[in-house]
Every structure is written in C-alpha cells, then in structure tokens.
Amino acid sequence: MALSILLAAACGPETGTLFVGTYSDGFFAYDYQTGEPIAKADMPNPSFLALEGNRIYAVSEMPDETAAVYAWRWGGNGFELLGSQPTGLPEGGEDPCHVVTDGERLAVSNYSGGTLAVYTLREDGGIGPLDSLVVSSAGGQDPVRQCTPHVHCAAFTPDGKKLVFSEFSADAIGEVTLTPTGIGNYRTATMVPFEYGPRHILFDKRGEHFYVIGELSGKIAVYDYKDGRFTMKQTVRADQVDARGAADIHLSPDGKFLYASLRLKNDGIAIFSVAGDGRLTYVGYQLTGPHPRNFAVTENEVIVACRDSNAIEFYRRSRKTGLLSDTGRRISAEKPVFVALQ
C-alpha cells in the first residue's frame, strides 16, 4: 500500500473514509483528511464499488470465468469478506464494470458479456445466487465499438419498482420490472440518439429528471421522468473535441450542478448548471490528470480517480458557480478508477 501525498491547501470540512477502486489487486480505504491508508481488500480488478451502510459490493472486472461480484463488510479499520458470486458466465458475465444496490437487490452490469445480472441480498449482506440475467443487444452505428452487446450502468427507479440500464451498443435504455421473486419482462424504456453509446445514467433526487451521458457522442441527454415514462427534452455537448471517451456523471449534493468526466483527449471535467426543470447549461471546464474515469462530488470538492496518472486528485468546488480549482492535493494509487467518500 505504497502512498505518497502532496498537501497544498485545506480542502474543506469533509471528513470520513475514502474508498478507492482500482485496476490492480485490490481496493483501498483511506482517511479522507490525512490521506493515510487504513486498509486494503484483496481481489482482482475491483473497478467499481457500491456502498450500502457498512457493506461494500465490488465487481471484479475480469474477461473470463473468474469475473465476479464480491460482498465485504467494513469495520472501520478493515474489511471482512462475506462471499462472492460469478457474474453470469457462461451466458455473458465478462468484464463486470458497474454495481448498484437498493439494499435488497444487487444489479451488476457486464460490459463485454453484454448482460445485466440481478441478485437478492442475504440478511447478513452477502450475495445470494444469480436470480436473473438480462441479455442486451447491439445495433448501433459504430461498426467497431457497437458491434457486440455491452451493458455499462444500471439504476433503480425512484419508486423502487423498476431497474433501468444503459445498453451501450443498442443506443437504448433497457428496463425490467422488479418482482418479489426476481424481475419481470425486459423491454426498451427509451431510445437515445444514434451512435450515442449510453454509458452512465442517473436520476435526480426528486426523481423527476433522468440524465444519460453518451461515451461515443460526448453528449448528455436530459429526460423528464413521470409515471414511469421517459421524455427527452434536451441534449447538450460535454465533449468539445470529439474524443469519444465520455465516462461518468454526478450531480452536486444540492442538485444545482452536474459534472461529467471526459477522457482520451483534453481530459477533464465538464461543468453544467441545472435549472429547475432539469435543463443543463454549460458553465465551464476543469482539466485533470489523464483518464479521469470515475469521480465523487461533495459539498466543497470534486475528487477524481485519474487512472493513467496513478493518482486521486482533489478540486475545490464553488457552491455558487460550480466551477473547480485545483487544490494540488494528490493521493498516489495504482490505476485508480473509482472513488467514493463515506
């Protein structure tokens, strides 16, 4: 757990534990204020984590039969393994890249496998056997990157009745109904523009608006969400250089700003203000280290996992304007691709 820290300025009043997922041999817990390492959970390629109280669910993004999702219990100074489950092989569980939970179920997005795997959680927080596997489709216009099915991200709807997920290669948002014993029929909830490559998705806190970032298009689509239906109302460009590497989106805690990470060229974070009706207005851009994949937004900071600079970077955030400034603070980590503060 080699660590090097550069502290240039105080970064706000936040305290807690910083969890970092990586493309290496484990994920880590750090003390947020000091940057000191607390503990490591050993597992291969834990590229995305879902935090639920003292439980952490981590995908092992592997391209073969070893692909799995792990359950851990966090005790404040160490991790306890609760078990793991394969992510759908041989039907299509390769390269799980995202995991989300509502506290009762767990949904894993398998990128190369092109499937969504759904599990029921045990009372102790462990993961039960696979309940359902939803197989996505292709059909997008990019002959290389959309030629086979890919699923990248899932979200539970605000009413808790459905699970929606990004179908990267079909330029669509898929949907399944949740039932007491598993899931109902799979259908297309809404389409996105052609050659969009939908990647990460999110609902706002009110459950009235839904956002989709396109990895290929570099755009963010804004939808109204009412009575279980999606209505597109806006698309805005986040990627100004056509890098075709848009990654993640997050809203600020107060819901007034939306941030998007962009990779492959001009790497950084695009910043948008959010109107009362959910529409976005571009307000600025912050350059970061290379390959900013995932990031976290707090009241006072944006914390960025920059894979190719092997660093977690800290940016001060203006609550008034949403704009970012580099604090100069860094935590050294091997190929970090996920970060969350708890």
C-alpha positions as CSV (number, residue, x, y, z in Angstrom):
1,M,0.0,0.0,0.0
2,A,2.6,2.5,-1.0
3,L,1.3,6.0,-0.7
4,S,2.6,9.5,-1.4
5,I,0.6,12.6,-0.6
6,L,1.0,16.3,-1.6
7,L,-1.0,18.7,0.5
8,A,-1.2,22.1,-0.9
9,A,-4.2,23.6,0.9
10,A,-7.1,22.7,3.1
11,C,-9.9,21.2,1.1
12,G,-13.0,21.8,3.1
13,P,-14.6,20.4,6.2
14,E,-15.5,17.0,4.9
15,T,-14.4,14.0,7.0
16,G,-14.8,10.3,6.6
17,T,-13.3,7.4,4.7
18,L,-12.3,7.5,1.1
19,F,-12.8,4.2,-0.8
20,V,-10.8,3.7,-4.0
21,G,-11.4,1.0,-6.6
22,T,-8.6,0.1,-9.0
23,Y,-7.4,-1.9,-11.9
24,S,-5.0,-3.7,-9.7
25,D,-5.0,-6.4,-7.0
26,G,-7.4,-4.7,-4.5
27,F,-9.4,-1.7,-3.4
28,F,-8.5,0.6,-0.5
29,A,-9.8,2.7,2.3
30,Y,-8.0,6.0,3.1
31,D,-8.5,8.5,5.9
32,Y,-10.0,11.5,4.0
33,Q,-8.4,14.2,5.9
34,T,-4.8,12.8,6.2
35,G,-4.8,10.7,3.1
36,E,-3.3,7.9,5.1
37,P,-4.1,4.3,4.1
38,I,-6.4,2.4,6.5
39,A,-7.0,-1.0,4.9
40,K,-6.9,-3.0,1.7
41,A,-9.4,-5.6,0.4
42,D,-7.6,-8.1,-1.8
43,M,-9.4,-9.1,-5.0
44,P,-8.6,-8.7,-8.8
45,N,-9.6,-5.5,-10.7
46,P,-12.2,-4.0,-8.3
47,S,-13.1,-1.3,-10.8
48,F,-16.5,-0.2,-9.3
49,L,-17.9,-0.3,-5.8
50,A,-21.4,0.2,-4.3
51,L,-21.6,1.4,-0.7
52,E,-24.6,0.4,1.4
53,G,-24.1,1.2,5.1
54,N,-21.1,-0.8,6.3
55,R,-21.3,-3.2,3.3
56,I,-19.3,-2.7,0.1
57,Y,-20.1,-4.6,-3.1
58,A,-17.2,-4.7,-5.6
59,V,-17.1,-6.1,-9.1
60,S,-14.0,-8.0,-10.3
61,E,-13.7,-6.8,-13.8
62,M,-12.2,-9.8,-15.4
63,P,-12.6,-11.0,-19.0
64,D,-13.2,-14.7,-18.3
65,E,-14.8,-17.2,-15.9
66,T,-13.2,-15.5,-12.9
67,A,-15.4,-12.4,-13.3
68,A,-17.4,-12.0,-10.1
69,V,-19.0,-9.6,-7.6
70,Y,-17.8,-9.6,-4.0
71,A,-19.5,-8.6,-0.8
72,W,-17.4,-7.1,2.0
73,R,-18.2,-5.7,5.5
74,W,-16.3,-2.6,6.5
75,G,-15.5,-2.4,10.2
76,G,-13.8,1.0,10.4
77,N,-10.3,-0.4,10.2
78,G,-10.5,-3.4,8.0
79,F,-12.6,-5.5,5.6
80,E,-14.4,-8.8,6.1
81,L,-15.2,-10.9,3.1
82,L,-18.9,-12.0,3.1
83,G,-18.6,-14.0,-0.1
84,S,-18.8,-13.6,-3.9
85,Q,-20.9,-14.8,-6.9
86,P,-20.0,-15.2,-10.6
87,T,-21.5,-12.6,-12.8
88,G,-23.4,-14.7,-15.2
89,L,-20.9,-16.9,-17.1
90,P,-21.1,-18.8,-19.4
91,E,-24.2,-16.9,-20.7
92,G,-22.4,-13.5,-20.7
93,G,-20.8,-12.2,-17.5
94,E,-17.4,-11.0,-18.7
95,D,-16.0,-7.7,-17.5
96,P,-18.5,-6.5,-14.9
97,C,-18.0,-2.8,-14.7
98,H,-20.8,-1.4,-12.5
99,V,-22.7,-2.5,-9.5
100,V,-25.7,-0.9,-7.7
101,T,-28.0,-1.9,-4.8
102,D,-31.2,-0.8,-3.2
103,G,-30.4,-2.7,0.0
104,E,-32.4,-5.8,-1.0
105,R,-31.2,-6.5,-4.5
106,L,-27.9,-6.1,-6.4
107,A,-27.5,-5.4,-10.1
108,V,-24.3,-5.9,-12.0
109,S,-23.6,-4.5,-15.5
110,N,-21.4,-6.8,-17.6
111,Y,-19.7,-4.8,-20.3
112,S,-18.1,-7.5,-22.5
113,G,-20.8,-10.0,-21.6
114,G,-23.5,-7.6,-22.7
115,T,-25.8,-8.6,-19.8
116,L,-27.3,-7.3,-16.6
117,A,-27.1,-9.7,-13.6
118,V,-29.6,-9.4,-10.7
119,Y,-29.2,-11.0,-7.3
120,T,-31.0,-11.0,-4.0
121,L,-29.0,-10.0,-0.9
122,R,-29.0,-12.2,2.2
123,E,-29.9,-10.8,5.6
124,D,-26.2,-10.7,6.6
125,G,-25.4,-8.6,3.5
126,G,-24.0,-11.4,1.4
127,I,-25.0,-12.1,-2.1
128,G,-27.4,-14.9,-3.0
129,P,-27.2,-16.9,-6.2
130,L,-27.9,-15.3,-9.5
131,D,-31.7,-14.6,-9.8
132,S,-31.9,-13.2,-13.4
133,L,-29.7,-12.4,-16.3
134,V,-30.9,-9.9,-18.9
135,V,-29.2,-10.2,-22.3
136,S,-28.8,-6.9,-24.2
137,S,-28.4,-6.4,-27.9
138,A,-26.4,-4.4,-30.5
139,G,-27.5,-2.4,-33.5
140,G,-25.7,0.9,-33.0
141,Q,-23.9,2.6,-36.0
142,D,-20.3,2.4,-34.8
143,P,-19.0,-0.8,-36.6
144,V,-16.3,-1.4,-34.1
145,R,-17.4,-0.3,-30.6
146,Q,-21.1,-1.2,-31.0
147,C,-20.8,-4.4,-32.9
148,T,-21.5,-6.6,-29.9
149,P,-23.8,-6.0,-26.9
150,H,-22.5,-4.0,-23.9
151,V,-24.2,-3.0,-20.7
152,H,-22.5,-0.3,-18.7
153,C,-24.6,1.0,-15.8
154,A,-27.9,0.4,-14.0
155,A,-30.1,2.4,-11.7
156,F,-33.2,1.7,-9.6
157,T,-36.1,3.9,-10.4
158,P,-37.2,6.4,-7.8
159,D,-40.3,4.4,-6.9
160,G,-38.2,1.3,-6.4
161,K,-40.4,-0.7,-8.8
162,K,-38.1,-1.0,-11.8
163,L,-34.4,-1.3,-12.8
164,V,-33.2,0.6,-15.8
165,F,-29.8,0.2,-17.5
166,S,-27.7,1.6,-20.3
167,E,-27.5,-0.6,-23.4
168,F,-24.3,0.9,-25.0
169,S,-24.5,-1.0,-28.3
170,A,-28.2,-0.7,-28.8
171,D,-28.4,3.1,-28.2
172,A,-31.2,2.4,-25.7
173,I,-32.1,2.4,-22.1
174,G,-33.5,-1.0,-21.0
175,E,-36.0,-1.6,-18.3
176,V,-37.2,-4.6,-16.1
177,T,-39.9,-4.6,-13.5
178,L,-38.9,-5.8,-10.1
179,T,-41.0,-8.6,-8.5
180,P,-40.8,-10.4,-5.1
181,T,-39.1,-13.3,-6.7
182,G,-36.9,-11.7,-9.3
183,I,-37.6,-9.5,-12.3
184,G,-40.3,-9.2,-14.9
185,N,-40.1,-8.8,-18.7
186,Y,-37.3,-6.8,-20.2
187,R,-38.3,-4.0,-22.6
188,T,-36.8,-0.8,-24.1
189,A,-37.7,2.1,-21.9
190,T,-36.5,4.8,-24.2
191,M,-34.0,5.3,-27.1
192,V,-31.1,7.7,-27.2
193,P,-29.7,9.3,-30.4
194,F,-27.9,7.1,-32.9
195,E,-24.2,6.4,-32.2
196,Y,-24.6,7.7,-28.7
197,G,-23.1,4.9,-26.7
198,P,-25.0,5.4,-23.5
199,R,-22.7,4.9,-20.5
200,H,-23.6,6.2,-17.1
201,I,-27.1,7.2,-16.0
202,L,-28.7,8.8,-13.0
203,F,-31.9,10.2,-11.6
204,D,-32.0,13.5,-9.7
205,K,-33.0,13.5,-6.0
206,R,-36.6,14.4,-6.8
207,G,-36.9,11.5,-9.2
208,E,-38.3,13.9,-11.9
209,H,-35.3,14.0,-14.2
210,F,-33.0,11.4,-15.7
211,Y,-29.6,12.0,-17.3
212,V,-27.6,9.9,-19.7
213,I,-24.0,10.5,-20.9
214,G,-23.0,9.1,-24.2
215,E,-19.5,7.7,-24.3
216,L,-19.3,8.0,-28.1
217,S,-21.3,11.2,-28.7
218,G,-19.9,13.1,-25.8
219,K,-23.3,14.5,-25.1
220,I,-25.7,14.4,-22.1
221,A,-29.3,13.7,-22.7
222,V,-31.9,15.1,-20.3
223,Y,-35.3,13.4,-19.8
224,D,-38.4,14.1,-17.8
225,Y,-39.4,11.1,-15.8
226,K,-43.1,10.9,-14.8
227,D,-45.5,8.0,-14.3
228,G,-42.7,5.6,-15.3
229,R,-42.2,7.2,-18.7
230,F,-39.1,9.0,-20.1
231,T,-39.5,12.1,-22.3
232,M,-36.3,13.5,-23.8
233,K,-36.2,17.3,-23.5
234,Q,-32.6,18.3,-24.2
235,T,-29.1,17.1,-25.3
236,V,-26.0,19.2,-24.5
237,R,-22.4,18.6,-25.6
238,A,-19.9,17.9,-22.9
239,D,-17.0,16.7,-25.1
240,Q,-15.9,19.6,-27.2
241,V,-13.1,17.7,-29.0
242,D,-14.9,14.6,-30.2
243,A,-12.7,12.2,-28.2
244,R,-15.4,9.6,-27.9
245,G,-14.4,8.8,-24.4
246,A,-17.0,10.4,-22.1
247,A,-17.3,8.5,-18.8
248,D,-19.2,9.4,-15.7
249,I,-21.8,12.0,-14.5
250,H,-22.7,13.2,-11.0
251,L,-24.9,15.9,-9.5
252,S,-23.8,18.1,-6.7
253,P,-25.4,17.4,-3.3
254,D,-27.7,20.4,-3.7
255,G,-28.7,19.4,-7.2
256,K,-27.7,22.7,-8.7
257,F,-24.7,21.5,-10.8
258,L,-23.9,18.4,-12.9
259,Y,-20.4,17.2,-13.6
260,A,-19.1,14.9,-16.4
261,S,-15.7,13.3,-16.8
262,L,-14.1,13.1,-20.3
263,R,-11.1,11.1,-21.4
264,L,-8.9,10.3,-24.4
265,K,-8.3,14.0,-25.4
266,N,-8.4,17.2,-23.3
267,D,-9.0,15.1,-20.2
268,G,-11.1,16.8,-17.6
269,I,-14.5,17.6,-16.0
270,A,-17.2,19.5,-17.8
271,I,-19.5,21.6,-15.5
272,F,-23.1,22.4,-16.1
273,S,-25.7,24.4,-14.1
274,V,-29.1,22.7,-13.6
275,A,-32.3,24.6,-14.0
276,G,-35.5,23.9,-12.0
277,D,-36.9,22.0,-15.0
278,G,-33.7,19.8,-15.2
279,R,-32.2,21.5,-18.2
280,L,-28.4,22.0,-18.3
281,T,-26.3,25.0,-19.2
282,Y,-22.6,24.7,-19.8
283,V,-20.6,26.8,-17.4
284,G,-17.0,25.7,-17.5
285,Y,-14.3,23.0,-17.8
286,Q,-11.5,21.8,-15.5
287,L,-8.5,19.9,-16.8
288,T,-7.4,16.9,-14.8
289,G,-4.8,14.2,-14.9
290,P,-5.0,11.6,-17.7
291,H,-8.0,9.3,-17.9
292,P,-10.4,10.7,-15.3
293,R,-12.8,7.7,-15.2
294,N,-14.9,8.0,-12.0
295,F,-15.2,10.8,-9.5
296,A,-17.1,11.9,-6.5
297,V,-18.8,15.3,-5.8
298,T,-19.0,16.6,-2.2
299,E,-20.2,19.9,-0.8
300,N,-16.8,21.5,-1.3
301,E,-14.8,19.3,-3.7
302,V,-14.7,17.1,-6.7
303,I,-12.5,14.1,-6.1
304,V,-11.2,12.4,-9.3
305,A,-9.8,9.0,-10.0
306,C,-7.2,9.5,-12.7
307,R,-6.2,6.1,-13.9
308,D,-3.2,6.9,-16.1
309,S,-1.5,9.3,-13.6
310,N,-1.9,6.8,-10.8
311,A,-3.5,9.5,-8.6
312,I,-6.6,10.6,-6.8
313,E,-6.9,14.4,-7.4
314,F,-8.8,17.0,-5.3
315,Y,-10.5,20.0,-6.8
316,R,-12.1,22.8,-4.7
317,R,-15.7,23.4,-5.8
318,S,-17.6,26.7,-5.6
319,R,-21.1,26.1,-4.4
320,K,-22.2,29.4,-6.0
321,T,-20.7,28.9,-9.5
322,G,-20.0,25.2,-9.7
323,L,-16.5,25.9,-11.0
324,L,-13.5,24.0,-9.9
325,S,-9.9,24.9,-8.9
326,D,-7.0,22.5,-8.4
327,T,-6.0,22.2,-4.7
328,G,-2.8,20.5,-5.6
329,R,-3.6,17.7,-3.2
330,R,-2.9,14.2,-4.6
331,I,-3.1,10.6,-3.2
332,S,-1.0,8.1,-5.0
333,A,-2.7,4.9,-6.0
334,E,-2.2,2.2,-8.7
335,K,-4.6,2.7,-11.6
336,P,-7.5,4.2,-9.6
337,V,-10.8,4.1,-11.5
338,F,-13.4,4.6,-8.7
339,V,-13.7,6.9,-5.7
340,A,-16.3,7.5,-3.0
341,L,-16.4,9.3,0.3
342,Q,-18.4,7.9,3.2
